[in-house]
């Protein structure tokens, strides 16, 4: 199952108009938002896993949803977070280090 980031942007722009800004959405997380694969990240020395979601509002940010049942999260994804691995089957496979945009 995939979801379209471009469709999300269109819906948000239609809802919020000129107030909407995607400037806080780190492009490194777009692929993981779309394919909904679990990722492992290092955020300030803490390694956590989850899927990528997005907050509501006119200046959204990506968030890390820890479980399939999560509706929100305290973990916002920022340019300082390091993507370590993506889940393939039951294991996490390391990904090349990707610098923030």
N, C-alpha and C positions, 0 to 999 in steps of 0.2 A: 504494500500500500504506500502510495506517495501522495504528497500534497504540494501544491505549487506556491512558491514564495512570491512569484509575480502576481498570482491571484490574491494573495494576502495583501500585497501592496495596493492593488487596485481597490479592494474592499475598504482598506483603511483610509485611502485618499478620498474615496467617495463619502465615507462617514465623517471624517475630520476636516476635509477641505484643505485650506491654506495652512492651518495649524499643524497638520501632520508632518513629521520629520522622521525619516529612517536613518538619521545620522548616528544613532546609538546602536544600530544593528551591525555587529561585526560580521563581515562577509565570510569569514572562515567557518561560521556555523550554519550558513544557508543550506549546504548540501545535507547536513545532518538534520536540519529542520524538515527538509523535503522528504528524505528517505526514512526518517524516524528510527534510525539505527541507534542503539545504545553506544555511548562513547565514554571514555575514561579521560578525565581532565585533572590537571594539577592546578589548583587555585590557591596561591599563596602558601604552598607547601603541603596542602591537604589534597589527597587524591580521592576523587569521588566519581561515581558513574551515574548515568541516566540518559534520558532522551531530551532533545532540544525542543523547547516551546517558546512562546513569545508572550509578553505582557500585553494588556490592553491599554488604550490611551493614545494620545496624539504623538508621544515620543516613546515608542516601545523599546524594550531591550529583550534580548534572548535570555531565557532561563533554563536551568537544568532541572527536569522533572525526574525525581528519584525513582518513582515506581509507575507502573501503568495506570494505577488508580489516582495519581496525583492530579489535582486541579490547579495548583499553584506551587510556588517554590520560593524559598529564601535565597537560593543560589542564582544570582545574576551572572551571566557570562560576559566577561570584559576582555579587552585586548591583552591584558596581562595574564590571562588564563592560557595554559598550554594544553593542546590536544595531544594526549599520549597514545590512545589506541581506539579502535572501533571494534564492536562485537561482531564476530563471524561465527555463527553457530553457537557453541557454548563457550568459546574462548575469545579473548581480546587480542587483536592483532595490532602491533605497533604501527603508527603512521609516521611519515616523515615530519619533522618539526616544521610547522608553518608559522611564519611571522605574521603578526597582526597587520591589518591594512593601514 
